[in-house]
Amino acid sequence: MDKKRKTTMKTQTNNLLTGNVTKGLVAFGAPVFFANLLQQFYGIVDMIAVGQFVGSAGLAAISNASMISFILTALCTGVAMGGTVLVAQYKGAGDAPALKKAVGMLFSLTMICSIALTICGYLLYRPVFELMRVPGEAMQYACDYMHMICGGIIFVFGYNAVCAVLRGLGDSKNPLYFVMIATCVNVVLDIVLIGRYGMGTKGAAVATVISQAVSFVIAILYLWKKTTVFDFRWKSLAIKRDKAKLILRVGLPSAAQMAVVNLSYLIVTGMLNGFGVAVAAASGIGLKVNTFAAMPCWAVGQAVTTMAGQNMGAGDIPRVKKVVRAGLLISVLVSLVMIAMFQLFAQQVIMLFNTDAEVVREGVLYLRICCSLNCAAYAVMYTCNSFATGIGAAGFALVNSMIDCVVTRIVLSYLVGVTFGCGFLGIYVVEMAAPVLPAIAGFLYFKSRRWEKRSLIHAGQGGGNRARDNG
């Protein structure tokens, strides 16, 4: 049994420590991209179904509720990122016993965080909607959606934890397969619950939660049957301070970073809601489309995080530098292609979600400004932040994201759009400019030599020679 499981794991993971760096990034990043694409796709299906069967009020509700949902998911992903980096560095160092302990600790933290976040979600979603100034006609739809979504937080946490382990090991293909199954379930349930039974936003949420539960169960079964990185015994879930500290050293800044990013979009969405339902719906669609344009960056960033983490654990600094350079080149080039596509077909893309003339007009305006060359700056920023996270410097990535989100997006959006009276057009311009400064800061950090002696596991163990010898 164990021999079979070990063999299976070996065939599913990429060797990120040797070979061509660019090919390694593409081989790892491509499944991540398609997994992200599918996850966004079933979010898009929710919006299309609600937009067609409920109308603009339902669409505005989904757009606003998605902001909170994104924050919850970001917290899940951030905590899991600590697991990915720790697993990757132990993998690179060849320390199997420590790797297994890290996996158990990640699962324990996942359970604790999911319970706490579920309680907070139920208590806070309505007050947050009120602060966001969700349009009155959309409020109940938004509450119906979030009430169901909060019940599925544990599945999101669990799925992200399992996939964090697999990706840390170099396996990005199986998480893609899990998402493919979940997407099929979600699409079918959307058609049935929203189209046939008229459940509206509540039906969209039920479809999402069930699909997340399915992907979580399949991921757990795979980890149990096909790998040896966790033995699924209660004693393996015992809290170990050293491993918890290492996971949280990356996980907390990563969770905070992702939460701040999504919170900034939530606050800006609240500002845009003040300009009416059409602008609220259009900017919600625009943000979703902009997310598609950014997905290549996310995939490359995940590949850079894992690959940099494994090679940092192995003590191979020159290869880490090659990983980042290749990641920057790939992410910028692919982002430019995505920009061109959405600029050429802006109107047609917006009309997939809503055919109301005012919504289409405002949505096209959003894309013209916010899905332009700024995406190249975003690609640089995200790749550099991903590199920093992979080597264990998640604090830098958090500070850099704060520049993007708080200093630029939130403060300047309010000053330009509200205080100086430039309206939603001024907010769009600020959105376009937001990633430029952190892109420069991230690139300068990479070019410096300050990070070369950093390593999460070496700092935690007080030495790095063993990792280098085993690399």
C-alpha positions in Angstrom: 0.0 0.0 0.0 2.7 2.5 1.1 4.9 1.6 -1.9 2.0 2.2 -4.3 1.2 5.5 -2.7 4.8 6.7 -2.8 5.1 5.8 -6.5 1.8 7.6 -7.3 3.0 10.8 -5.6 6.3 10.7 -7.5 4.6 10.5 -10.8 2.3 13.5 -10.0 4.9 16.0 -8.9 7.2 18.3 -11.0 10.9 18.4 -10.2 11.3 22.1 -9.5 15.0 21.8 -8.3 16.6 20.9 -11.6 16.0 21.4 -15.3 14.9 24.4 -17.4 13.4 27.1 -15.2 11.0 28.5 -17.8 9.7 25.0 -18.6 9.3 24.3 -14.9 7.3 27.4 -14.4 5.1 26.7 -17.3 4.6 23.1 -16.4 3.6 24.0 -12.8 1.8 27.3 -13.6 -0.4 26.1 -16.5 -2.6 23.8 -14.3 -2.8 26.6 -11.7 -4.0 29.0 -14.4 -6.7 26.6 -15.6 -7.8 25.9 -12.0 -8.1 29.6 -11.4 -9.9 30.0 -14.7 -12.4 27.4 -13.8 -12.9 28.8 -10.3 -13.6 32.2 -11.8 -15.8 30.5 -14.4 -18.3 29.2 -12.0 -18.4 32.6 -10.3 -19.1 34.0 -13.7 -21.8 31.4 -14.3 -23.4 32.5 -11.0 -23.4 36.2 -12.2 -24.7 35.3 -15.6 -27.5 33.2 -14.3 -28.5 35.7 -11.6 -28.3 38.6 -14.2 -30.5 36.8 -16.6 -33.2 35.4 -14.2 -33.1 38.0 -11.4 -32.0 41.2 -13.1 -29.7 44.2 -12.3 -30.6 44.1 -8.5 -29.5 40.5 -8.2 -26.4 41.2 -10.2 -25.5 44.1 -8.0 -26.1 41.9 -5.0 -23.8 39.1 -6.3 -21.1 41.7 -7.1 -21.2 43.2 -3.6 -21.5 39.8 -1.8 -18.6 38.5 -3.9 -16.4 41.2 -2.3 -17.0 39.7 1.2 -16.7 36.2 -0.2 -13.4 37.1 -1.8 -12.1 38.3 1.6 -13.1 35.1 3.3 -11.5 33.0 0.5 -8.4 35.2 0.7 -8.0 34.5 4.4 -8.3 30.8 3.7 -5.7 31.0 0.9 -3.4 33.1 2.9 -3.2 30.7 5.8 -2.8 27.9 3.3 0.1 29.8 1.7 2.1 29.4 4.8 1.7 25.7 4.4 2.7 25.8 0.7 5.9 27.7 1.5 6.8 25.5 4.5 6.1 22.3 2.6 8.1 23.6 -0.5 11.1 24.5 1.6 11.1 21.2 3.5 10.7 19.4 0.1 13.7 21.3 -1.2 15.7 20.5 1.9 14.8 16.8 1.7 13.4 16.8 5.3 10.5 14.3 5.1 9.7 14.0 8.8 9.5 17.8 9.3 7.3 17.9 6.1 4.8 15.5 7.6 4.6 17.4 10.8 4.1 20.6 8.9 1.1 19.1 7.0 -0.6 18.0 10.3 -0.1 21.4 11.8 -1.5 23.1 8.7 -4.7 21.0 9.0 -5.1 21.8 12.7 -4.8 25.5 12.0 -7.2 25.2 9.1 -9.9 23.7 11.3 -9.5 26.4 14.0 -9.5 29.3 11.5 -12.5 28.0 9.6 -14.7 27.7 12.7 -13.7 31.2 13.8 -14.2 32.7 10.4 -17.6 31.1 10.0 -18.9 32.7 13.2 -17.4 36.1 12.2 -19.0 35.8 8.8 -22.5 35.2 10.1 -22.2 38.1 12.6 -20.7 40.7 10.3 -22.0 40.3 6.7 -25.2 42.5 7.1 -23.4 45.3 8.9 -20.7 45.3 6.3 -23.3 45.5 3.5 -24.8 48.5 5.2 -21.3 50.1 5.4 -20.9 49.4 1.7 -24.2 51.1 1.0 -25.5 48.2 -1.0 -28.5 49.5 -3.0 -31.8 48.8 -1.2 -33.3 46.7 -3.9 -30.2 44.5 -3.8 -29.8 44.2 0.0 -31.9 41.1 0.6 -30.5 39.3 -2.4 -27.0 39.9 -1.1 -27.9 38.7 2.4 -29.5 35.6 1.1 -26.3 34.8 -0.8 -23.9 35.4 2.1 -26.0 33.5 4.6 -25.4 30.3 2.6 -21.8 31.1 1.6 -20.8 31.4 5.3 -22.0 27.9 5.9 -19.4 26.6 3.4 -16.3 28.3 4.7 -15.0 25.1 6.2 -15.0 23.4 2.8 -13.0 26.4 1.3 -10.5 26.2 4.1 -10.1 22.4 3.8 -9.8 22.4 0.1 -7.2 25.1 0.1 -5.2 23.3 2.8 -5.0 20.1 0.8 -4.1 21.9 -2.4 -1.5 23.9 -0.5 0.2 20.7 0.5 0.1 19.3 -3.0 1.4 22.4 -4.7 4.1 22.7 -2.1 5.2 19.3 -3.2 5.2 20.3 -6.8 1.8 18.8 -7.8 -0.4 21.4 -9.5 -2.3 19.0 -11.7 -4.5 17.2 -9.2 -5.9 20.5 -7.8 -6.9 21.3 -11.4 -8.8 18.0 -11.6 -10.6 18.7 -8.3 -11.7 22.1 -9.6 -12.9 20.7 -12.9 -15.3 18.4 -11.1 -16.5 21.2 -8.8 -17.1 23.5 -11.8 -19.3 20.9 -13.5 -21.3 20.4 -10.3 -21.7 24.2 -9.9 -22.9 24.8 -13.5 -25.5 22.0 -13.3 -26.8 23.2 -10.0 -27.0 26.8 -11.2 -29.2 25.8 -14.1 -31.4 23.7 -11.8 -31.7 26.0 -8.8 -31.7 29.4 -10.4 -33.2 28.6 -13.8 -35.7 25.8 -13.0 -36.6 26.5 -9.4 -36.1 30.3 -9.3 -34.1 30.4 -6.1 -32.2 33.5 -7.2 -29.0 34.5 -5.3 -29.7 31.9 -2.7 -29.6 29.2 -5.4 -26.3 30.5 -6.7 -24.9 30.3 -3.1 -26.2 26.8 -2.6 -24.6 25.7 -5.9 -21.3 27.2 -4.9 -21.2 25.6 -1.4 -22.1 22.2 -2.7 -19.5 22.3 -5.4 -16.9 23.4 -2.8 -17.8 20.6 -0.6 -17.5 18.1 -3.4 -14.0 19.4 -4.3 -12.9 19.2 -0.6 -14.1 15.6 -0.2 -12.3 14.5 -3.4 -9.1 16.3 -2.4 -9.1 14.6 1.0 -9.7 11.2 -0.5 -6.8 11.7 -2.9 -4.4 12.8 -0.2 -5.5 9.8 1.9 -5.3 7.1 -0.8 -2.5 8.3 -3.0 0.1 10.1 -0.9 2.1 9.4 2.3 2.6 13.0 3.5 -0.1 12.6 6.2 -1.3 9.6 8.1 -4.8 10.9 9.1 -4.4 10.1 12.8 -5.7 12.4 15.5 -2.3 12.6 17.2 -0.8 14.0 14.0 -3.1 17.0 14.4 -1.6 18.0 17.7 -0.6 21.6 18.0 3.2 21.9 17.6 4.4 25.4 18.4 7.5 25.4 16.2 5.6 24.3 13.1 2.7 26.6 13.9 5.1 29.5 14.2 6.7 28.8 10.9 3.4 28.4 9.1 1.9 31.6 10.6 5.1 33.5 9.9 4.1 33.3 6.3 0.4 32.5 6.6 -0.6 35.5 8.7 1.1 38.1 6.5 -0.2 36.3 3.4 -3.7 36.2 4.8 -3.5 39.9 5.8 -2.1 40.8 2.4 -4.9 39.0 0.6 -7.6 40.4 3.0 -6.2 43.9 2.6 -6.3 43.6 -1.2 -9.9 42.4 -1.2 -10.9 44.8 1.5 -9.6 47.7 -0.6 -11.8 46.5 -3.5 -14.7 46.2 -1.1 -14.2 49.8 0.1 -13.9 51.1 -3.5 -17.0 49.1 -4.4 -18.8 50.9 -1.6 -17.8 54.2 -3.0 -19.0 53.2 -6.5 -22.3 52.0 -5.1 -23.1 55.6 -4.3 -23.3 56.3 -8.0 -26.3 54.1 -8.6 -27.2 50.5 -9.5 -25.9 50.8 -13.1 -22.4 51.9 -12.0 -22.5 49.3 -9.2 -23.4 46.5 -11.6 -21.0 47.6 -14.3 -18.0 48.0 -12.0 -18.8 44.6 -10.5 -18.7 43.1 -14.0 -15.6 45.0 -14.8 -13.8 43.8 -11.7 -14.7 40.2 -12.6 -13.4 40.7 -16.1 -10.2 42.4 -14.7 -9.8 39.3 -12.5 -9.6 37.2 -15.6 -6.9 39.4 -17.0 -4.9 39.0 -13.8 -5.1 35.2 -13.7 -2.0 34.5 -15.6 -0.1 36.6 -13.0 -1.7 34.5 -10.2 -0.7 31.3 -11.9 2.9 32.4 -12.5 3.0 33.8 -9.0 2.0 30.5 -7.5 4.6 28.8 -9.6 7.3 31.3 -8.5 6.3 30.9 -4.8 6.6 27.1 -4.9 9.7 27.0 -7.1 11.5 29.8 -5.2 10.5 28.1 -1.9 11.9 24.7 -2.9 15.1 26.1 -4.3 15.5 28.4 -1.2 15.2 25.3 1.0 17.9 23.6 -1.1 20.1 26.7 -0.8 20.3 27.3 -4.6 20.2 31.1 -4.7 21.3 31.5 -8.4 18.3 29.3 -9.5 15.9 31.3 -7.3 17.0 34.4 -9.3 16.4 32.6 -12.6 12.9 31.6 -11.4 12.0 35.3 -10.7 13.4 36.6 -14.0 11.5 34.0 -16.0 8.4 34.6 -14.0 8.5 38.3 -14.7 9.0 37.8 -18.4 6.1 35.3 -18.7 3.6 37.2 -16.5 4.2 40.5 -18.3 3.9 39.0 -21.8 0.8 37.0 -21.1 -0.8 39.9 -19.3 -0.3 42.1 -22.4 -2.1 39.5 -24.5 -5.0 39.4 -22.1 -5.2 43.2 -22.1 -5.4 43.3 -25.9 -8.2 40.7 -25.9 -10.4 42.5 -23.4 -9.8 45.9 -25.0 -10.8 44.6 -28.5 -14.0 42.9 -27.2 -14.9 45.1 -24.3 -18.6 45.6 -25.3 -19.2 42.0 -26.1 -17.7 40.8 -22.9 -19.9 43.1 -20.8 -23.0 42.1 -22.7 -22.4 38.5 -21.6 -23.5 39.5 -18.1 -26.1 42.2 -18.8 -27.6 43.8 -21.9 -28.9 46.9 -20.2 -27.6 49.8 -22.3 -26.5 51.9 -19.3 -24.7 49.0 -17.6 -22.9 48.1 -20.9 -21.8 51.7 -21.4 -20.4 52.0 -17.9 -18.9 48.6 -18.0 -17.0 49.3 -21.2 -15.7 52.6 -19.7 -14.4 50.6 -16.7 -12.5 48.2 -18.9 -11.0 50.9 -21.1 -9.4 52.5 -18.0 -8.9 49.7 -15.5 -7.9 46.9 -17.8 -5.1 48.6 -19.7 -1.3 48.8 -19.4 -1.5 49.0 -15.7 -2.0 45.2 -15.8 1.7 45.0 -16.8 2.7 46.8 -13.7 0.4 44.5 -11.7 2.2 41.5 -13.2 5.6 42.8 -12.0 4.2 43.6 -8.5 2.5 40.2 -8.1 5.5 38.2 -9.3 7.8 40.0 -6.9 5.4 39.7 -4.0 5.1 35.9 -4.8 8.9 35.6 -4.8 9.1 37.3 -1.4 6.5 35.0 0.0 8.2 31.9 -1.3 11.5 32.7 0.3 9.8 33.4 3.6 9.7 37.3 3.4 5.9 37.5 3.5 6.1 40.7 5.6 7.6 42.5 2.6 4.8 41.3 0.3 2.3 42.6 2.9 3.8 46.1 3.2 4.1 46.3 -0.6 0.4 45.4 -1.0 -0.5 48.0 1.6 1.1 50.6 -0.7 -1.0 49.4 -3.5 -4.3 49.0 -1.6 -4.4 51.4 1.3 -2.1 54.3 0.2 -3.2 54.4 -3.4 -6.4 52.6 -4.0 -8.4 53.5 -0.8 -7.0 56.9 0.1 -6.5 58.4 -3.3 -9.8 56.9 -4.6 -11.7 58.8 -1.8 -9.7 62.0 -2.3 -10.1 62.0 -6.1 -13.5 60.5 -6.5 -15.3 61.9 -3.4 -13.4 64.9 -1.9 -12.4 66.4 -5.2 -15.7 65.5 -6.9 -14.2 63.6 -9.9 -16.8 60.8 -9.4 -16.5 57.2 -10.5 -14.3 58.3 -13.4 -11.7 59.6 -11.0 -11.9 56.4 -9.0 -11.2 54.4 -12.2 -8.1 56.4 -12.9 -6.8 55.8 -9.4 -7.4 52.1 -9.9 -5.4 52.2 -13.0 -2.4 53.9 -11.3 -2.5 51.8 -8.1 0.1 49.0 -8.9 2.9 51.2 -10.4 4.7 52.2 -7.2 4.6 48.7 -5.6 5.8 47.2 -8.8 8.9 49.4 -8.6 9.4 48.6 -4.9 9.1 44.8 -5.5 11.5 44.8 -8.4 14.1 46.8 -6.3 13.7 44.3 -3.5 14.5 41.5 -5.8 17.5 43.3 -7.3 18.9 43.9 -3.8 20.9 41.2 -2.0 19.2 41.5 1.3 17.0 38.5 0.8 19.7 36.0 -0.2 20.3 34.8 3.4 16.6 34.4 4.2 15.1 31.0 4.6 12.0 30.1 6.6 13.2 26.6 7.7 16.8 27.6 8.2 15.8 30.5 10.4 13.5 28.2 12.4 16.1 25.5 12.8 19.1 27.8 13.3 21.1 26.6 10.3 21.0 25.8 6.6 24.0 23.6 5.8 22.0 20.4 6.0 19.5 21.7 3.5 22.3 22.6 1.1 23.9 19.2 1.5 20.6 17.4 0.8 19.6 19.8 -2.1 
